[in-house]
Amino acid sequence: SSGINAEYGAKLTDKLNQAELDLFEAERQIVHCDAELGHKIRAVDDEMKPRTIYVITPTYTRPTQLVELTLLSQALAHIPFLHWVVVELTQTSLVRDFL
């Protein structure tokens, strides 16, 4: 009877040791997957960041200049992350006052 109990106790100890090893391995894999997932999330976040669009508009003095710049500004106003650069070839106050 004591031999059966000792054998049963040894089997339980072996199973417990194996369960602890399996648990340790599972925890190691979880930590590894968590780190890998963190890297992938950061990579996706970097790809999803909006990029600024630069629009450069050269202009010169003409009768329709103010109307054209107004229409263009209204069209560009709806575009997020846009930086509009207006370069006036002549030195008039029209564009400066418009901006």
C-alpha positions as CSV (number, residue, x, y, z in Angstrom):
1,S,0.0,0.0,0.0
2,S,2.8,2.4,0.8
3,G,4.5,1.5,-2.4
4,I,1.4,2.3,-4.4
5,N,1.1,5.7,-2.5
6,A,4.8,6.5,-3.2
7,E,4.4,5.6,-6.9
8,Y,1.2,7.7,-7.1
9,G,3.0,10.6,-5.3
10,A,5.9,10.4,-7.7
11,K,3.5,10.4,-10.7
12,L,1.7,13.5,-9.3
13,T,5.0,15.2,-8.7
14,D,6.1,14.5,-12.3
15,K,2.8,15.8,-13.6
16,L,3.1,18.9,-11.4
17,N,6.6,19.6,-12.6
18,Q,5.5,19.1,-16.2
19,A,2.6,21.4,-15.7
20,E,4.9,24.1,-14.2
21,L,7.3,23.7,-17.2
22,D,4.3,24.0,-19.6
23,L,3.1,27.1,-17.8
24,F,6.5,28.7,-17.9
25,E,6.7,28.0,-21.6
26,A,3.2,29.4,-22.2
27,E,4.2,32.6,-20.3
28,R,7.3,33.0,-22.3
29,Q,5.4,32.7,-25.5
30,I,2.8,35.2,-24.3
31,V,5.6,37.7,-23.5
32,H,7.2,37.1,-26.9
33,C,3.8,37.6,-28.8
34,D,3.1,40.7,-26.8
35,A,6.4,42.2,-27.7
36,E,6.0,41.3,-31.4
37,L,2.4,42.7,-31.4
38,G,3.7,45.9,-29.9
39,H,6.3,46.3,-32.7
40,K,3.6,45.6,-35.4
41,I,1.2,48.1,-33.8
42,R,3.9,50.8,-33.8
43,A,4.8,50.0,-37.4
44,V,1.1,50.4,-38.5
45,D,0.8,53.6,-36.5
46,D,3.8,55.0,-38.3
47,E,2.4,54.1,-41.7
48,M,-1.0,55.6,-40.8
49,K,0.4,59.0,-39.8
50,P,-0.9,61.7,-42.1
51,R,1.6,63.3,-44.4
52,T,1.6,67.0,-45.1
53,I,0.8,68.0,-48.7
54,Y,2.6,71.1,-50.0
55,V,1.0,73.1,-52.7
56,I,3.0,75.9,-54.3
57,T,1.1,78.4,-56.4
58,P,2.9,81.0,-58.4
59,T,0.8,84.0,-59.3
60,Y,1.1,87.3,-61.0
61,T,-1.0,90.5,-61.2
62,R,-4.0,90.2,-63.5
63,P,-7.7,91.3,-63.3
64,T,-8.9,87.8,-62.2
65,Q,-6.1,87.1,-59.7
66,L,-8.2,87.7,-56.5
67,V,-11.1,85.6,-57.8
68,E,-8.9,82.7,-58.8
69,L,-7.0,82.7,-55.5
70,T,-10.3,82.9,-53.6
71,L,-11.7,79.9,-55.5
72,L,-8.5,77.9,-55.0
73,S,-8.3,78.7,-51.3
74,Q,-11.9,77.5,-50.8
75,A,-11.1,74.3,-52.6
76,L,-7.9,73.7,-50.7
77,A,-9.5,74.5,-47.3
78,H,-11.2,71.1,-47.3
79,I,-8.0,69.2,-47.6
80,P,-6.4,68.2,-44.2
81,F,-2.7,68.4,-43.6
82,L,-2.2,70.8,-46.5
83,H,0.4,73.6,-46.5
84,W,-0.3,76.2,-49.2
85,V,2.5,78.5,-50.4
86,V,1.6,81.4,-52.6
87,V,4.4,83.0,-54.5
88,E,3.6,86.4,-56.0
89,L,5.9,87.3,-58.9
90,T,5.0,91.0,-58.6
91,Q,4.9,93.2,-55.6
92,T,1.4,94.3,-55.1
93,S,-0.6,94.4,-51.9
94,L,-3.5,92.3,-53.4
95,V,-2.0,88.9,-52.5
96,R,-0.6,90.1,-49.2
97,D,-4.0,91.5,-48.1
98,F,-5.7,88.3,-49.3
99,L,-3.5,86.1,-47.2
